[in-house]
Structure formats: C-alpha cells, structure tokens
Amino acid sequence: MHRLLIIILCSLSNNIYSAEDPVTGLIIAPGWELVRMHCGACHSYKLVTSQRADKEGWRDMIKWMQETQNLWEFEPKTEEGILDYLATSYPPRENHRRAPIVKNLMPVTR
C-alpha cells in the first residue's frame, strides 16, 4: 500500500511540472498566459513550440517580428515575462538534428 501511494504521488508531481495546456500545447509555467495572449493572436502555437532559442535568440525573433511583421511593442515587464517563459520552456536543444547518414548506407551515385 505504501509503495502504491509513493508511485501515485510521483506520477502526480511529474504531471504538475510538465503539464501542457490542452488547447495551445504550451507548457504551463510562469508567463505562459502572456505567450498565449500575445503570440497566438498572429500565428499558430505550433510555431512557438517548434522553435528553440536562448533569451537573446527569442528577443531577436520578437524584434524581427516588430520590425517586419507589424508586431506591437510590449511593455518592458510584459516583454521580460514572455522572454523568460520562452527561454525557460523552449531553450536551445543540443544536437536536435539527426546524425549524418553513414556513408555505406548512402545510395551509390554513378
């Protein structure tokens, strides 16, 4: 019985920390509502969740959208909340590309 209770509690705590919003697919963490409100106004949340960057990379993307896509300027507190959320929830990935195909598996070219 004690073991079952521990398993259930561990399972629940994992769900709390890795929960996704069922509508947007965004990771639920501090600042996610800001991203839902501001980013979803113009494009799919899939576009957000498929991107990865550090805080400066996310800042560059936002600045590019403001300069070329008519994204509005944010209040500084709002922008920091968005950037903190994105950099924490969608950070850069190491080796996110597949490894090159081994030469002996490549098709023979003539």
N, CA, C and O atoms as a GROMACS GRO file, in nm:
protein
  440
    1MET      N    1   0.083  -0.120   0.000
    1MET     CA    2   0.000   0.000   0.000
    1MET      C    3   0.088   0.126   0.000
    1MET      O    4   0.064   0.220  -0.076
    2HIS      N    5   0.188   0.127   0.085
    2HIS     CA    6   0.278   0.242   0.096
    2HIS      C    7   0.349   0.266  -0.037
    2HIS      O    8   0.365   0.380  -0.079
    3ARG      N    9   0.392   0.159  -0.102
    3ARG     CA   10   0.461   0.170  -0.231
    3ARG      C   11   0.368   0.228  -0.338
    3ARG      O   12   0.411   0.311  -0.419
    4LEU      N   13   0.243   0.186  -0.340
    4LEU     CA   14   0.145   0.236  -0.435
    4LEU      C   15   0.123   0.385  -0.416
    4LEU      O   16   0.113   0.459  -0.514
    5LEU      N   17   0.116   0.429  -0.293
    5LEU     CA   18   0.097   0.571  -0.264
    5LEU      C   19   0.216   0.652  -0.316
    5LEU      O   20   0.197   0.760  -0.372
    6ILE      N   21   0.336   0.603  -0.298
    6ILE     CA   22   0.455   0.673  -0.346
    6ILE      C   23   0.453   0.682  -0.498
    6ILE      O   24   0.484   0.787  -0.554
    7ILE      N   25   0.417   0.576  -0.564
    7ILE     CA   26   0.410   0.575  -0.711
    7ILE      C   27   0.308   0.677  -0.760
    7ILE      O   28   0.334   0.752  -0.854
    8ILE      N   29   0.193   0.680  -0.697
    8ILE     CA   30   0.088   0.774  -0.737
    8ILE      C   31   0.134   0.918  -0.715
    8ILE      O   32   0.113   1.002  -0.802
    9LEU      N   33   0.196   0.948  -0.602
    9LEU     CA   34   0.244   1.083  -0.574
    9LEU      C   35   0.351   1.126  -0.672
    9LEU      O   36   0.351   1.241  -0.718
   10CYS      N   37   0.443   1.037  -0.704
   10CYS     CA   38   0.547   1.071  -0.802
   10CYS      C   39   0.487   1.099  -0.938
   10CYS      O   40   0.528   1.191  -1.008
   11SER      N   41   0.390   1.019  -0.976
   11SER     CA   42   0.323   1.038  -1.104
   11SER      C   43   0.252   1.172  -1.110
   11SER      O   44   0.260   1.243  -1.210
   12LEU      N   45   0.184   1.207  -1.003
   12LEU     CA   46   0.114   1.336  -0.999
   12LEU      C   47   0.210   1.453  -1.002
   12LEU      O   48   0.184   1.551  -1.070
   13SER      N   49   0.321   1.444  -0.930
   13SER     CA   50   0.416   1.555  -0.928
   13SER      C   51   0.480   1.573  -1.065
   13SER      O   52   0.508   1.686  -1.104
   14ASN      N   53   0.503   1.466  -1.138
   14ASN     CA   54   0.556   1.477  -1.274
   14ASN      C   55   0.459   1.551  -1.364
   14ASN      O   56   0.500   1.635  -1.444
   15ASN      N   57   0.331   1.521  -1.351
   15ASN     CA   58   0.230   1.587  -1.434
   15ASN      C   59   0.219   1.735  -1.404
   15ASN      O   60   0.193   1.815  -1.493
   16ILE      N   61   0.239   1.772  -1.280
   16ILE     CA   62   0.230   1.912  -1.242
   16ILE      C   63   0.342   1.992  -1.309
   16ILE      O   64   0.317   2.102  -1.358
   17TYR      N   65   0.463   1.938  -1.313
   17TYR     CA   66   0.576   2.011  -1.365
   17TYR      C   67   0.591   2.005  -1.516
   17TYR      O   68   0.666   2.083  -1.573
   18SER      N   69   0.521   1.914  -1.581
   18SER     CA   70   0.536   1.904  -1.726
   18SER      C   71   0.401   1.918  -1.796
   18SER      O   72   0.384   1.869  -1.908
   19ALA      N   73   0.307   1.983  -1.732
   19ALA     CA   74   0.173   1.996  -1.789
   19ALA      C   75   0.174   2.088  -1.910
   19ALA      O   76   0.245   2.188  -1.915
   20GLU      N   77   0.093   2.051  -2.007
   20GLU     CA   78   0.073   2.134  -2.125
   20GLU      C   79  -0.072   2.177  -2.130
   20GLU      O   80  -0.161   2.102  -2.091
   21ASP      N   81  -0.094   2.296  -2.177
   21ASP     CA   82  -0.229   2.343  -2.197
   21ASP      C   83  -0.291   2.262  -2.310
   21ASP      O   84  -0.232   2.254  -2.418
   22PRO      N   85  -0.407   2.199  -2.288
   22PRO     CA   86  -0.465   2.114  -2.392
   22PRO      C   87  -0.511   2.189  -2.517
   22PRO      O   88  -0.524   2.129  -2.623
   23VAL      N   89  -0.536   2.317  -2.506
   23VAL     CA   90  -0.581   2.395  -2.621
   23VAL      C   91  -0.464   2.444  -2.706
   23VAL      O   92  -0.468   2.434  -2.828
   24THR      N   93  -0.360   2.496  -2.641
   24THR     CA   94  -0.249   2.558  -2.714
   24THR      C   95  -0.128   2.466  -2.731
   24THR      O   96  -0.050   2.482  -2.825
   25GLY      N   97  -0.113   2.371  -2.640
   25GLY     CA   98   0.007   2.287  -2.641
   25GLY      C   99   0.125   2.353  -2.573
   25GLY      O  100   0.234   2.296  -2.570
   26LEU      N  101   0.106   2.473  -2.518
   26LEU     CA  102   0.213   2.543  -2.447
   26LEU      C  103   0.238   2.478  -2.312
   26LEU      O  104   0.144   2.432  -2.246
   27ILE      N  105   0.363   2.473  -2.271
   27ILE     CA  106   0.398   2.423  -2.138
   27ILE      C  107   0.344   2.523  -2.036
   27ILE      O  108   0.366   2.644  -2.048
   28ILE      N  109   0.273   2.472  -1.937
   28ILE     CA  110   0.216   2.560  -1.835
   28ILE      C  111   0.325   2.589  -1.732
   28ILE      O  112   0.367   2.501  -1.656
   29ALA      N  113   0.368   2.712  -1.731
   29ALA     CA  114   0.472   2.762  -1.641
   29ALA      C  115   0.452   2.912  -1.630
   29ALA      O  116   0.378   2.971  -1.709
   30PRO      N  117   0.517   2.976  -1.533
   30PRO     CA  118   0.500   3.122  -1.521
   30PRO      C  119   0.528   3.193  -1.654
   30PRO      O  120   0.632   3.174  -1.716
   31GLY      N  121   0.432   3.275  -1.695
   31GLY     CA  122   0.445   3.352  -1.819
   31GLY      C  123   0.373   3.291  -1.938
   31GLY      O  124   0.365   3.355  -2.043
   32TRP      N  125   0.321   3.169  -1.926
   32TRP     CA  126   0.259   3.105  -2.042
   32TRP      C  127   0.135   3.179  -2.089
   32TRP      O  128   0.104   3.179  -2.208
   33GLU      N  129   0.064   3.244  -1.997
   33GLU     CA  130  -0.055   3.317  -2.037
   33GLU      C  131  -0.020   3.436  -2.125
   33GLU      O  132  -0.095   3.470  -2.216
   34LEU      N  133   0.095   3.499  -2.098
   34LEU     CA  134   0.139   3.611  -2.182
   34LEU      C  135   0.165   3.563  -2.325
   34LEU      O  136   0.127   3.630  -2.422
   35VAL      N  137   0.230   3.448  -2.337
   35VAL     CA  138   0.258   3.393  -2.470
   35VAL      C  139   0.129   3.354  -2.538
   35VAL      O  140   0.112   3.378  -2.658
   36ARG      N  141   0.038   3.294  -2.464
   36ARG     CA  142  -0.092   3.257  -2.522
   36ARG      C  143  -0.163   3.380  -2.576
   36ARG      O  144  -0.219   3.378  -2.685
   37MET      N  145  -0.161   3.487  -2.500
   37MET     CA  146  -0.233   3.607  -2.538
   37MET      C  147  -0.166   3.681  -2.655
   37MET      O  148  -0.235   3.722  -2.749
   38HIS      N  149  -0.036   3.698  -2.650
   38HIS     CA  150   0.033   3.780  -2.749
   38HIS      C  151   0.075   3.704  -2.874
   38HIS      O  152   0.060   3.756  -2.985
   39CYS      N  153   0.126   3.584  -2.859
   39CYS     CA  154   0.178   3.510  -2.975
   39CYS      C  155   0.066   3.446  -3.057
   39CYS      O  156   0.071   3.441  -3.180
   40GLY      N  157  -0.035   3.397  -2.987
   40GLY     CA  158  -0.145   3.329  -3.055
   40GLY      C  159  -0.236   3.424  -3.132
   40GLY      O  160  -0.320   3.380  -3.209
   41ALA      N  161  -0.219   3.553  -3.110
   41ALA     CA  162  -0.301   3.650  -3.183
   41ALA      C  163  -0.267   3.651  -3.332
   41ALA      O  164  -0.352   3.685  -3.415
   42CYS      N  165  -0.143   3.613  -3.366
   42CYS     CA  166  -0.099   3.621  -3.506
   42CYS      C  167  -0.071   3.487  -3.571
   42CYS      O  168  -0.088   3.473  -3.692
   43HIS      N  169  -0.030   3.388  -3.495
   43HIS     CA  170   0.005   3.261  -3.559
   43HIS      C  171  -0.021   3.142  -3.467
   43HIS      O  172  -0.053   3.158  -3.349
   44SER      N  173  -0.005   3.026  -3.522
   44SER     CA  174  -0.028   2.900  -3.451
   44SER      C  175   0.069   2.885  -3.334
   44SER      O  176   0.185   2.928  -3.342
   45TYR      N  177   0.022   2.824  -3.228
   45TYR     CA  178   0.111   2.796  -3.115
   45TYR      C  179   0.215   2.692  -3.152
   45TYR      O  180   0.322   2.686  -3.090
   46LYS      N  181   0.187   2.610  -3.253
   46LYS     CA  182   0.285   2.513  -3.301
   46LYS      C  183   0.412   2.582  -3.348
   46LYS      O  184   0.522   2.530  -3.332
   47LEU      N  185   0.396   2.700  -3.404
   47LEU     CA  186   0.513   2.776  -3.448
   47LEU      C  187   0.600   2.813  -3.328
   47LEU      O  188   0.723   2.810  -3.336
   48VAL      N  189   0.537   2.846  -3.218
   48VAL     CA  190   0.610   2.881  -3.096
   48VAL      C  191   0.676   2.756  -3.039
   48VAL      O  192   0.796   2.757  -3.010
   49THR      N  193   0.600   2.648  -3.023
   49THR     CA  194   0.653   2.530  -2.956
   49THR      C  195   0.757   2.456  -3.040
   49THR      O  196   0.832   2.374  -2.986
   50SER      N  197   0.763   2.483  -3.168
   50SER     CA  198   0.862   2.416  -3.253
   50SER      C  199   0.995   2.491  -3.258
   50SER      O  200   1.094   2.439  -3.309
   51GLN      N  201   0.997   2.612  -3.205
   51GLN     CA  202   1.119   2.693  -3.206
   51GLN      C  203   1.197   2.672  -3.076
   51GLN      O  204   1.139   2.637  -2.973
   52ARG      N  205   1.326   2.693  -3.082
   52ARG     CA  206   1.413   2.684  -2.964
   52ARG      C  207   1.516   2.795  -2.971
   52ARG      O  208   1.574   2.821  -3.076
   53ALA      N  209   1.538   2.861  -2.857
   53ALA     CA  210   1.638   2.967  -2.854
   53ALA      C  211   1.668   3.003  -2.708
   53ALA      O  212   1.590   2.971  -2.618
   54ASP      N  213   1.779   3.071  -2.688
   54ASP     CA  214   1.806   3.128  -2.557
   54ASP      C  215   1.732   3.263  -2.551
   54ASP      O  216   1.664   3.301  -2.645
   55LYS      N  217   1.748   3.333  -2.440
   55LYS     CA  218   1.672   3.458  -2.423
   55LYS      C  219   1.704   3.558  -2.533
   55LYS      O  220   1.613   3.624  -2.585
   56GLU      N  221   1.831   3.571  -2.570
   56GLU     CA  222   1.868   3.665  -2.676
   56GLU      C  223   1.811   3.623  -2.811
   56GLU      O  224   1.768   3.708  -2.890
   57GLY      N  225   1.809   3.494  -2.838
   57GLY     CA  226   1.751   3.444  -2.962
   57GLY      C  227   1.603   3.475  -2.971
   57GLY      O  228   1.553   3.517  -3.076
   58TRP      N  229   1.532   3.454  -2.859
   58TRP     CA  230   1.389   3.488  -2.856
   58TRP      C  231   1.370   3.639  -2.872
   58TRP      O  232   1.278   3.683  -2.940
   59ARG      N  233   1.456   3.717  -2.808
   59ARG     CA  234   1.446   3.863  -2.821
   59ARG      C  235   1.465   3.904  -2.967
   59ARG      O  236   1.392   3.990  -3.018
   60ASP      N  237   1.562   3.843  -3.034
   60ASP     CA  238   1.586   3.873  -3.176
   60ASP      C  239   1.464   3.839  -3.261
   60ASP      O  240   1.428   3.915  -3.352
   61MET      N  241   1.400   3.726  -3.232
   61MET     CA  242   1.279   3.689  -3.308
   61MET      C  243   1.168   3.789  -3.288
   61MET      O  244   1.099   3.828  -3.383
   62ILE      N  245   1.150   3.832  -3.163
   62ILE     CA  246   1.045   3.931  -3.133
   62ILE      C  247   1.076   4.063  -3.204
   62ILE      O  248   0.988   4.124  -3.265
   63LYS      N  249   1.202   4.108  -3.196
   63LYS     CA  250   1.239   4.233  -3.263
   63LYS      C  251   1.217   4.224  -3.414
   63LYS      O  252   1.170   4.319  -3.476
   64TRP      N  253   1.252   4.109  -3.473
   64TRP     CA  254   1.230   4.090  -3.617
   64TRP      C  255   1.081   4.100  -3.649
   64TRP      O  256   1.043   4.166  -3.746
   65MET      N  257   0.996   4.038  -3.568
   65MET     CA  258   0.851   4.046  -3.592
   65MET      C  259   0.801   4.189  -3.576
   65MET      O  260   0.712   4.232  -3.649
   66GLN      N  261   0.858   4.264  -3.480
   66GLN     CA  262   0.817   4.402  -3.462
   66GLN      C  263   0.861   4.489  -3.579
   66GLN      O  264   0.788   4.580  -3.619
   67GLU      N  265   0.978   4.462  -3.633
   67GLU     CA  266   1.030   4.543  -3.743
   67GLU      C  267   0.969   4.507  -3.879
   67GLU      O  268   0.956   4.594  -3.965
   68THR      N  269   0.931   4.382  -3.898
   68THR     CA  270   0.889   4.338  -4.032
   68THR      C  271   0.747   4.285  -4.040
   68THR      O  272   0.690   4.277  -4.150
   69GLN      N  273   0.688   4.248  -3.927
   69GLN     CA  274   0.557   4.182  -3.931
   69GLN      C  275   0.448   4.259  -3.855
   69GLN      O  276   0.340   4.205  -3.830
   70ASN      N  277   0.476   4.383  -3.821
   70ASN     CA  278   0.380   4.469  -3.750
   70ASN      C  279   0.342   4.419  -3.612
   70ASN      O  280   0.232   4.448  -3.564
   71LEU      N  281   0.431   4.345  -3.546
   71LEU     CA  282   0.405   4.308  -3.407
   71LEU      C  283   0.417   4.435  -3.323
   71LEU      O  284   0.510   4.514  -3.340
   72TRP      N  285   0.324   4.453  -3.233
   72TRP     CA  286   0.322   4.570  -3.149
   72TRP      C  287   0.437   4.567  -3.048
   72TRP      O  288   0.492   4.461  -3.018
   73GLU      N  289   0.472   4.685  -2.995
   73GLU     CA  290   0.572   4.695  -2.889
   73GLU      C  291   0.509   4.650  -2.758
   73GLU      O  292   0.392   4.679  -2.732
   74PHE      N  293   0.586   4.582  -2.677
   74PHE     CA  294   0.538   4.535  -2.546
   74PHE      C  295   0.584   4.630  -2.437
   74PHE      O  296   0.686   4.697  -2.449
   75GLU      N  297   0.506   4.634  -2.330
   75GLU     CA  298   0.554   4.698  -2.208
   75GLU      C  299   0.677   4.619  -2.165
   75GLU      O  300   0.680   4.497  -2.184
   76PRO      N  301   0.779   4.684  -2.108
   76PRO     CA  302   0.901   4.612  -2.069
   76PRO      C  303   0.875   4.490  -1.978
   76PRO      O  304   0.938   4.386  -1.996
   77LYS      N  305   0.784   4.503  -1.883
   77LYS     CA  306   0.753   4.392  -1.791
   77LYS      C  307   0.691   4.275  -1.868
   77LYS      O  308   0.722   4.159  -1.842
   78THR      N  309   0.604   4.306  -1.962
   78THR     CA  310   0.540   4.202  -2.044
   78THR      C  311   0.643   4.132  -2.130
   78THR      O  312   0.645   4.009  -2.139
   79GLU      N  313   0.730   4.210  -2.194
   79GLU     CA  314   0.833   4.150  -2.279
   79GLU      C  315   0.926   4.060  -2.199
   79GLU      O  316   0.962   3.952  -2.246
   80GLU      N  317   0.966   4.103  -2.081
   80GLU     CA  318   1.053   4.020  -1.997
   80GLU      C  319   0.984   3.892  -1.955
   80GLU      O  320   1.046   3.786  -1.951
   81GLY      N  321   0.854   3.900  -1.924
   81GLY     CA  322   0.778   3.780  -1.888
   81GLY      C  323   0.771   3.681  -2.003
   81GLY      O  324   0.786   3.561  -1.984
   82ILE      N  325   0.748   3.733  -2.123
   82ILE     CA  326   0.744   3.648  -2.243
   82ILE      C  327   0.880   3.585  -2.267
   82ILE      O  328   0.890   3.464  -2.290
   83LEU      N  329   0.985   3.666  -2.262
   83LEU     CA  330   1.120   3.616  -2.288
   83LEU      C  331   1.164   3.513  -2.184
   83LEU      O  332   1.224   3.411  -2.218
   84ASP      N  333   1.134   3.540  -2.057
   84ASP     CA  334   1.171   3.445  -1.952
   84ASP      C  335   1.100   3.312  -1.973
   84ASP      O  336   1.161   3.205  -1.960
   85TYR      N  337   0.971   3.318  -2.005
   85TYR     CA  338   0.896   3.194  -2.029
   85TYR      C  339   0.953   3.118  -2.147
   85TYR      O  340   0.979   2.998  -2.136
   86LEU      N  341   0.973   3.186  -2.260
   86LEU     CA  342   1.021   3.118  -2.380
   86LEU      C  343   1.160   3.059  -2.361
   86LEU      O  344   1.187   2.947  -2.403
   87ALA      N  345   1.249   3.135  -2.298
   87ALA     CA  346   1.386   3.087  -2.279
   87ALA      C  347   1.391   2.969  -2.183
   87ALA      O  348   1.477   2.882  -2.196
   88THR      N  349   1.301   2.966  -2.086
   88THR     CA  350   1.297   2.857  -1.989
   88THR      C  351   1.224   2.735  -2.045
   88THR      O  352   1.270   2.622  -2.028
   89SER      N  353   1.112   2.757  -2.110
   89SER     CA  354   1.028   2.647  -2.156
   89SER      C  355   1.071   2.591  -2.291
   89SER      O  356   1.047   2.473  -2.320
   90TYR      N  357   1.133   2.673  -2.375
   90TYR     CA  358   1.174   2.630  -2.510
   90TYR      C  359   1.320   2.673  -2.536
   90TYR      O  360   1.347   2.751  -2.627
   91PRO      N  361   1.413   2.621  -2.454
   91PRO     CA  362   1.554   2.657  -2.470
   91PRO      C  363   1.616   2.586  -2.589
   91PRO      O  364   1.555   2.496  -2.647
   92PRO      N  365   1.737   2.627  -2.627
   92PRO     CA  366   1.804   2.558  -2.738
   92PRO      C  367   1.825   2.411  -2.705
   92PRO      O  368   1.841   2.374  -2.588
   93ARG      N  369   1.824   2.330  -2.806
   93ARG     CA  370   1.850   2.186  -2.789
   93ARG      C  371   1.988   2.156  -2.845
   93ARG      O  372   2.030   2.212  -2.946
   94GLU      N  373   2.055   2.067  -2.779
   94GLU     CA  374   2.181   2.017  -2.831
   94GLU      C  375   2.150   1.907  -2.931
   94GLU      O  376   2.064   1.822  -2.907
   95ASN      N  377   2.220   1.909  -3.042
   95ASN     CA  378   2.208   1.803  -3.141
   95ASN      C  379   2.063   1.771  -3.177
   95ASN      O  380   2.022   1.655  -3.176
   96HIS      N  381   1.986   1.873  -3.210
   96HIS     CA  382   1.847   1.848  -3.245
   96HIS      C  383   1.831   1.796  -3.388
   96HIS      O  384   1.721   1.758  -3.428
   97ARG      N  385   1.937   1.796  -3.462
   97ARG     CA  386   1.932   1.739  -3.597
   97ARG      C  387   1.976   1.594  -3.590
   97ARG      O  388   2.053   1.556  -3.502
   98ARG      N  389   1.927   1.516  -3.682
   98ARG     CA  390   1.969   1.376  -3.685
   98ARG      C  391   2.116   1.368  -3.725
   98ARG      O  392   2.170   1.460  -3.787
   99ALA      N  393   2.179   1.259  -3.690
   99ALA     CA  394   2.319   1.239  -3.729
   99ALA      C  395   2.325   1.214  -3.879
   99ALA      O  396   2.229   1.164  -3.938
  100PRO      N  397   2.437   1.249  -3.943
  100PRO     CA  398   2.450   1.223  -4.088
  100PRO      C  399   2.437   1.073  -4.116
  100PRO      O  400   2.472   0.989  -4.033
  101ILE      N  401   2.388   1.042  -4.234
  101ILE     CA  402   2.376   0.902  -4.274
  101ILE      C  403   2.516   0.847  -4.299
  101ILE      O  404   2.599   0.911  -4.363
  102VAL      N  405   2.539   0.728  -4.247
  102VAL     CA  406   2.669   0.664  -4.264
  102VAL      C  407   2.694   0.641  -4.412
  102VAL      O  408   2.603   0.600  -4.486
  103LYS      N  409   2.817   0.666  -4.456
  103LYS     CA  410   2.849   0.662  -4.599
  103LYS      C  411   2.811   0.530  -4.666
  103LYS      O  412   2.763   0.530  -4.780
  104ASN      N  413   2.832   0.418  -4.596
  104ASN     CA  414   2.800   0.288  -4.659
  104ASN      C  415   2.649   0.264  -4.672
  104ASN      O  416   2.608   0.168  -4.738
  105LEU      N  417   2.568   0.349  -4.612
  105LEU     CA  418   2.422   0.338  -4.627
  105LEU      C  419   2.367   0.433  -4.733
  105LEU      O  420   2.249   0.426  -4.769
  106MET      N  421   2.452   0.520  -4.782
  106MET     CA  422   2.410   0.615  -4.886
  106MET      C  423   2.392   0.544  -5.019
  106MET      O  424   2.461   0.446  -5.046
  107PRO      N  425   2.301   0.592  -5.104
  107PRO     CA  426   2.285   0.532  -5.236
  107PRO      C  427   2.410   0.552  -5.322
  107PRO      O  428   2.481   0.652  -5.308
  108VAL      N  429   2.435   0.459  -5.408
  108VAL     CA  430   2.550   0.467  -5.496
  108VAL      C  431   2.515   0.561  -5.611
  108VAL      O  432   2.412   0.544  -5.677
  109THR      N  433   2.601   0.660  -5.635
  109THR     CA  434   2.578   0.752  -5.746
  109THR      C  435   2.672   0.716  -5.860
  109THR      O  436   2.788   0.680  -5.837
  110ARG      N  437   2.624   0.724  -5.977
  110ARG     CA  438   2.706   0.686  -6.095
  110ARG      C  439   2.723   0.803  -6.186
  110ARG      O  440   2.788   0.791  -6.290
   0.00000   0.00000   0.00000
